[in-house]
Amino acid sequence: MSILPTPNSRKHNFSAGPGALPFEVLEEIARELPDFRGLGISIMEMSHRSKEFEGVVADTRAALTRLLGLGADYEILLIQGGASQQFAMVPMNLGPGGVYLNTGEWASKAVEEAQRWGETFEAYSGKAETFRDLPSEEQRFDGPVGAKYLHYTSNNTLYGTQFHHLPRTNLPLVCDVSSDFISRPVDMTRFDLVYAGAQKNAGPSGVTIVVAKRDVLRTFKGDSRVPTIFRYQTHAENETMYNTPNCFGIWVVGLMARWVERQGGVAAMEVLGREKADLIYSAIDERPDFYQGHAVKAVRSLMNITFRCATEALDEAFMAEADRRSLISLKGHRKVGGMRASIYNAVPKESVAALADLIRTFGR
C-alpha cells in the first residue's frame, strides 16, 4: 500500500518555493527512500564517497546535460548555498567589473554582493517603477572598458516578470535562472555561467545547480583571499564533492530531470507552461475592473503570476475562498502584495484551471 495520499486528495499548490513536485516523483521517492535500490540503507545514510552515490551524481549530471543540450565544453556542479551564495561566488570567482541588470529583489541582492568585491556597474534598474518592466530587446548592455561579464535574472519571482529574449551584449553572459530553469529551451552556448536553486523547477531546496563553461569553472580569476570552498575551481576539480553534498537532494534533482524528459523535454515544458499561464492571464484580463496585474503584459512571467483585487480586503477574501477550495500558497510577497500564483513545471494543468475558475467567478 502506498504511504502517499491519492493524487485527487492533494491540494493545489502554488508555492513560490519550495515549489510543487510531480506526484509520480513523490511516489518514486517514497518507494526508494527506506531501501535505496535494494542496498538496505536510505540514500540519506549513504556515504557520498561510495560508488553507488557517485553513480547518482553521474546520472543526475547526465540527465541535466541532455535536457540542456550541453556540449563537452560545459560542466555541471551540484553544490549548496542557494542562489544567494551564487550572488557572492560570481564576483568572487570572475572578479570585479560585472555589469548588472537590476530587475527585482534577487537581482538587487546580486548587485549588493558584487559591490562588496569591487567595481560594479548597474546598467539598468527597474526600481523606480516597482520592477514592473524589463529592458527592451533593442537595448544593448556592453558596459564600460574593463567590464568582465553581464549578469541578469531571467525570471523575477516577486514581481512576475520574465525575460523572453537574451540581453544584447558583447560581454560573457551570467544568469540566475533559479525560477525558470529547465522550463524552456535555452541556447546554452550563449552563456558562460548560469545557476539555479533547485527548489522551483528542479527538486527540493538545498541543491544549487551551476552550469558553466569548463574553462570558467577551472580557471580562478578572483582575489587570493577567496576561501577554498567558495571557488568554482575547487568544486570542479573534486567532481562537485569537495564537501559532503546534499545526497538526497541531488538524487531528487535527477528524478526531476528524468521526469521532464519523459514529458517531452524542455520544449514540451514551455508549451505546457504557456498553456497554463494563458489560462490564468486570460481570466485576469477578462475582468480589468476587478483585477490588476503587476507586470507589464509584454514581460509577464510564465512561472509566477502576480495580481491583486481592487482592495486589500478583497485580496484577503479571495485567498480565503481559495483556501476553501484547496488552492494554497497564493499570498503575494509582502513587497508586492495581492496574490502570486507560481505555476512551475510540476504544477498540474488541472490546478491552474481550478485557479482560473476562481478568478472568473470570485465576487460575482
N, C-alpha and C positions, 0 to 999 in steps of 0.2 A: 504493500500500500504506500502511495506517495505521501510524504510528510508535508507536501505543499498543498495549499488550497487549490480548488479548480480555477482555471482562468476566468470563468464567469463571476467568481466571488471576489476577485481582486478589484481594488479601487482604480479609478482613472487618475494616474499620477502625472502631474505636470511640474514636478520639482525641477528647479533650475540647476541643482547639483547637490549631492549625487543624483544623477538622473535615473530614469527607468531602465530596467534590464528586461530583455525578452523572456517571457515565461519559459520558453524552450531552453534557454541558457540557465535559468534558475533551476530547472529540473535536472539538467546535467550536473550542475554544482551539487545539488542535494544528493544525487546518486553517488558521486565520486568523492565527496568531501571526507566521509569517515574512513574510507579504504581506497586510497588513490591507486587506480589501475591494478588492484589486487596485490598491492605491496604490503598490506597490513598496517599501514600508517596513513595519516592525513597529509596532504601536501603542506599543511601549516606546521607539521612536525618534521618535515624532510630537510636534510642538510642541503644548503644551496650549493655545496661542492660535490654533491652526488651526481653520477652520470644521468640518473633519472631527471633531476631538475635541470641539468644542462640541456637535456632534450626538450624540456618545456620551454626554456628560453629560446632555443633554436627554432622550435615550432612557432612560437609567438612572433619572433622576428621575421620568419619566412612568410607567415600569413600577412603581416603588415607590408612586407616588401611586395608581395603580389598585389595587394589592394592598391598600393600607391604607385605601382609600376616603376619601382626603383631600379636603377642600374647598379652595376658593381662599384661605382664610384661614390655610392651613398651608404651610410651606416646608421643603425638604429641603436639608441641607448634606452634602457628601461630603468630609470632611477627614481629618486624620491624628491620631495620638497615642493611639488606643485609648480604651477606657472609662476607663483610668487618668488620661488627660488630662482627661476629662469630669468626673471626681471634683473636679478643681480648677476647671474652667471654669464649672461650675454656680454655685458660690458666688461666683466672680469676677464673674459677669455678673448674677446675680439678687440678689446682696447677702447679708449675714449674716442670721441668723434662720431658717435652714432647720430643719425638723423631720425627723428621720431614723429609719427603722426598720432596726435593725441585725440582719440575719438571716443573716449569713455573712461569709466572708473579704472579698469585694469590697465588700459593704455597709459593713464595718468601715473599709476604706480610704477609702470615700467620706466617712464621718464624720470621719476624721482630717484629710482635706484641707479639709473645710468648717470645722473648728475653727481652721485657720490663718487664716481670713478673717473671723473674728468669732464672735459668739454663735451656738451651735448647740445644738439640743435633741434629745437621743436619747430618743425617746418609747417605744421598745421595744428590748430586747436579748435575743437567744436564746443568748448566750454561755454562761451558767451551765449550760445543758443541751446543750452542744456543738451548738447550732444544728440540733437535730433537728425543731423545730416552728416554726410561724409564728403571727402574730396571728390570732385568730378573725375570722370575718366580722362578728360583732356588735360588735367593738371599734371605738371611734372615736378619731381622732387629729387633733383640731382645733388643738392647740398653744396656747401662751400668747398673750397680747396682743402684737402685733408680729411674730408668725411670718409668714414670707413664702411658704413652699411646703412640701409634704410630699414627701420623696424616699424611694423604696424600690427594691429589686432584685427583679424579677419571678421570676427563676429563679436558684437558688443552685447553681452547678456543682459545688463541692467536696462539698457535703453532700447533694445530691439532693433539695432541697425546691423547691416552686414555688407561687406564689400562684394559686389558682383563682378568686379574686374580686378586685375592686378595693378597696383600703383605703377605709374610710369617713372622709371628712374634708370640711371646708368650705374647705380650702386648695387652691391650684393644685397639681396632681399633676405630679411629675417622676419619671421611671422609667428605670433601667438595664435595658434589655431585651436585652442582648447575647446571651444564650444561648437565648432563645425568640422572637427576632424573626422575623416572617413565618411562624410555626409554627401560628398560630391566629387567629381573628377577634378584634379588639380595637376597642372603641369609642374611636377616637382623639379624639373631641370632649371626652372626659373629661380629656385631658392637655394641659398647657401645653407640655411638652417631654419627649421620650424620646430615648435614644441607644443605639447598639449598635456594638460592634466587629463587623465583617463576618464574622470568621473562624469563626463557629459554624454559622450557618444561611444566610448571605447571600453568601459569597465567600471570597477569600483574606484573610490578615492585611494590615494596612497601610491599611485604609479604615475610617473611623468615620462612621457614619450618624447624623445628628442631625435629628430631625423635631420641629418646634415651630410654635406659632402665630407668624404673621408679625410681630405687634407685639412678641412676646417677643424674637425674634431681632434686630429692627431698633431696639429701644429699649434702650440700655445703661443699666443701673441699678447698676453696680458702682463700685468705687473708681477714681479717676482714675489711680492708679498701675498699673492692669492693662495689660500690654503690648498693643499693637495686635493682634498675631496671636492673642491669647487672648480676643478679643472676638467674640461671635457676630455682632454688627453688621458687623464688618469682612468676614467671610466672606459674609454675606448680601448686602451691597452690592457685592461683587465676584463675584457669581454662583458662589460656592463655589470660586473660583480666585484667591484673593488671592496665594497662593504656588503653586509648581509642585505639582500634586496627584499622587497615585498613579494614573497614567493606565491602566496595565494593570489594577489592582485595581478601579477604577471601571467599566471595561468588563465585567469578570467579574461584578461585583455586578449589572449589568444583565442579563447572561446568566442568572444565577441567578434573578433576579426573573421573567424571562420563562419560565424552566423551571417555576417554581412555578405561574405562570398556566396553563401547558399541562397541569399535573397536576390542575387544577381550582381553583386559588387556595388561600387560607389556610384556608378551611373544609375542603377536602379534605385539606390537610396535618394539620389537627387530628384528623380521623377516622383517617388513617393513623398518626399519632403515638400515638393511644390504642391502636390495634390492636397496634402494636409494643411499647409499654410493657406492655400486658396479657400479651403472650407471656412476657416476662421476669419480671414480678412474679408471675404465676401459677406459674411454675416455682420461684421462690424460696419462695413461700408453701406450696407442696406439701411442703417439707422444713424445717419450722420448727426441728427439732432439729439441722439441719446448717448452715443459712444464717440469718444475721441481717441485716436491712436497717437502715440508719442512720436514715432519715427516718420520722417518724410517718406512718402509712398515709394519713391524710386530706390530707396535703400532699406526697405523693410527686410527684416531677418526672416529666413525660413526656419530658424531654430527657436527664437524667443520672440513672442508676440506680446507687445505692451499696449495696453489700452485702459481707459477709465470711463466711468459714467459721469454724469453732469455734476454730481456732488459726492463727497466722501461718504455720506450716509448711504447713498445708493450703491457705492462700491462695497460697503460692508454688507448690505442686504444681498447684493449679487453673490458675494463669497459665501454667505450663509446658505443661500439656496444651492450654490454649487456643492457645498459640503453635504447638504441633504441628499443630493443626487450622486454622492460618492465621487465628486470631482475635486481633487485635493491639490494643495500646494500652488494655489493661484495668486496668492498675495504678491503684489509688486514689491520691488526693492524700496526701502524707505526713502531713497533719494529721488525716486520717480513717482511712487505711489500707484494707486489704481491696481490693475491686475497684470500678471505676466504668465503667459502660457508657454512653457518650454516643451517643444514637441520634437525632441531628439529622435534619432533613428529608431529606438525601441518603443516609442510611444505608438500604440496601435491606431490605425485609422478610425476604428470604432470609438476610441476615446475622444479623438478630435471631433468626430461627428456629434458625439454627445455634448461636447462643449459648444459647438456651433449651434446646436438646437437651443441650448440655454441662452446664448447671446441673442438669438432671434426672438425668443418668447419672453424673456425676463422683462417685467414691468408693463406687460400688455394686459 
